[in-house]
Amino acid sequence: MSGHSKWSSIKRKKGVADAKRGQIFTKIAKEITIAAKNSGDADMNPALRSAIDKAKAANMPKDNIDKAIKKGTGELPGVVYEEHIYEGRAPFGIALLIRTISDNKNRTTADVRHTLSKYGGKLDEPGCVIWNFDKKGEIFVKKELISENDLMELIIEVGAEDMKTEDEGYYITCDYKDLFIISDTLRKKNVLPDSSEITYIAQNPIKLEDDQTKRLLKLLNILDELEDVSNIFSNLDIPDNITYEEE
């Protein structure tokens, strides 16, 4: 089995550094708040449970998590967030999906457009890019929880499609409709996912020269640092020898 975008691994490593600055806490709090709109009960709300898992993995304080949930349920005052996916193009024909959570769409659109334009990209109309991607579920499990062979046997039984082993753990890919069923099955086996979320995987990844790939990774990193950007998906094929630390 193989699969998943290398950007997931790079973003996870990047997130460790971001957590030291507290930036990741703000972004995860937004995800918790928007997920809690449907229900503040994590046992009944898979999206909220996933956001809380991500918060715990980043060592986000429990008080921050509780406040974000209460803002979503209306128990505490707070801004109203909306989720949006922008479609765009980066240099060398690379397609981008940029997921945002924002309380001001005009500001977010301007920030995304400016950043893309500054680095040779552009925003596209809805529908121009998303057809390049398959909507999937992605689950991350730390290596210390289970062996590769045991996890492989378990996820095949519950209908997962792909798995890739990275230095920091295992990335499991599945049909997005099965994401929370598989995640719950792992939990019942005492294999607690670090994260379980919707992702978009390119149907036909594009491989570029190393210097071009590094240039695009710089753009992805800059976009990722925008206040309202929660995730980025691209059809860039990132070789294993190219890492975030080299940027």
N, C-alpha and C positions, 0 to 999 in steps of 0.2 A: 504494500500500500504506500502511496506517496501523495503529496499534495500540500496545499496551503501556500499563502503568499509569504515570501521571505520578509516582506515589510512587517508582518505580524511579529516576527522575532526581533527585528531591529527596533520596532516601536516599543516592545516590552523592555529591551535593554535601555532604550532612551528614557522610558518611564521611570526607571530606577533613579536616573540622574535628576529628572524633573521633580520627583517626589522630595528631593532634598530642598528644592526651591518652593515647594508647596503648590506649584502650578497644577500638578495632576489632581490635587485635592479639589480645586475649584471645578475642574472639568468633570470629575466623577460626581461631585455634589449636584451638578446640573443633570447628569444622567439619572441619579437617584430621584431628584425632584420631579422630573418629567415622567419617570416610570411610576412614581407613587400617585400620580393623578388618577390612575385606574383603581388602585387599592394600596393601602399602607401595610397590608399583610403580606409579607414576603412568601409565606407558605402558599398563598393563593395567587400570587403575582410573579410569574417566572422572570419577567423583565426586571422587576425590582430586585429579586433575589440575585440575578446576574450582576446588577450594578453594585449591590452590597458585597458580593464576592470580590469584585474588582477593588472596591474600597478597602476591604480587609487585606487583600494581597498587597496593597500600597501602604499598609499600616496607617490608614486614615483613622483618626480618633473616633470612638463610638459616639461621642457627643456631636461631632460634625455629621455623622451618618443620621442620627436621630433628628437633628434639626432639618436636614435636607428632606427627610421623609415627611416631616410635619409641614414643611413649606408646600410640598406636593399635594398633601391631603387637605390643605387649607387651615390646619391647626395653628400655624404660624404665618404671619404676613410675609409676603415675598413677591418677587417679580414673576411674570408669566412667561414661561419658556415655550418655544416652538422648535420642532425638529424639521430639518430641511436637507435635501441632498442636491448639491450642485454638480453639474456635469461640465467638464472642461477638457482642454487639451494642453499638454506640456510640449516642450520642444521634442523634435524627432518623432512626432506622430503618436506620442504616448497619451492614452486615454486616462482620465481621472474622474473618480466619483469622490466628492468631498462632503462628508456628513457633518452637519453643524447643529448645535443646540444654542438658541439665542433668544434674547428678550427684545432684540431690535434687528429685524431682517434687513432693513436698509443699510445699517452699519455693517452687518456681516457680509452682505453682497458687495459692498464697496471694498471692504478689506480683502475678500477673496479675489475680486476682479483686479485690484491694484497689485496684489502679490503675484498673481499669474502673469499679468502684463509685464511687470518689472523683470521677470525671469524668462520671458519669451513665450509665455503661454496665453491662453484666452479662455473665457467662459463660453460654453455652448448652450444652445437652446435645449430644453428638456426633451429627452428621447434620442438625442444625437449620439450619446456615449454609452448609456446604460445597457444597450443591447449587446455590448461586448462582454458582459459579465453574467455569471450565474450566481443567483442569490443562494447562499449556503449558511449553515450553522458552523461555528468553530468553537471548540472546547480546548482549553489548555489545562494540562495536568502536570504537576511537578514530579520529577523523577523519583524522589524519595518515597512517594506514596505507593508505587507499584512498579513491577518489572515490565520491560517492554513486551515480552512474550505474554505475560498474564493480561496486560491491558489489551493487547491485540486480540486475544481470545474473547475477552469480555465485550469489546466494542463490536466485533463481528456479530456476536450473538444478538446485540440490540439494534443492528441495522446501520452502523456507521459506514461511511463510504471510503474514507482515506485516513491515514495517520502518517505523520512525519515526526521523526525524533530530532530535536535540536539539543544544544548543550544544556539549555535551561529546563527542558522538559519535552512533553509530547503535545503535538497539535493534532486534534481530531477534527475531521471534516465530515459533515452529514447534511442531509436534506434539511433546510431551515425549519420545515414543519416538525421535524423530529428532534430539534435541538434540546428542548426542555425535557422531553421524555428520556432521552439518552443521558442528559445531565442528572436527572433524578435517579435513574438506574445506577449510575456511578456512585451517587451519594449513598444509596442503600447498601452498596458494597464497601462503604467507608473509604471510597476514593473521591475526595472532595475537590471538584474543579476549582482552579484559581480564577477562571473566567469562562463564561459561556455566552456567546453573542452572535448576532447576525453579521455575516461578512459577504463580500462580493468578490468572487474569484474570476479572473480573466479567462475567457475561453481560449484565446490565442496569445499567450505572453510574447512580448517582443524583446529579443536580446540585442543589446547595443554594445559598442566598444566600452571598455572599462572607464575611460575618461568621461564619456557621455553618461554612463550610469551614475558615476559619482556626482556629476553636475545635476542630474535629476534627483538624486537622493538629497542634495542640498535644498532643492526646491520643496521636496516632500517634508523635510524637517522644518523648513521655515513656515510652510502652510500649517503643519501640525502645532506650531507654537502660537498660532493665532488664537486669541481668547475664546472664540466661539466654535472652533473646529474640534470635533470629538474623534473623527477617524477619517482616513484617506485610503482609497482603493485605486490601484492602477494596474495596467497590463504590462508593466515593466518587469522583465525577467531579471532578478537580481542574483548574480552568481554568489556562491557560498563564500568566496574569497573576499568579497566586498562587504564591509561592516560599517555600522554607524560610527564607531570609534575612529575610523579613517577619515571621516568627514571633517 
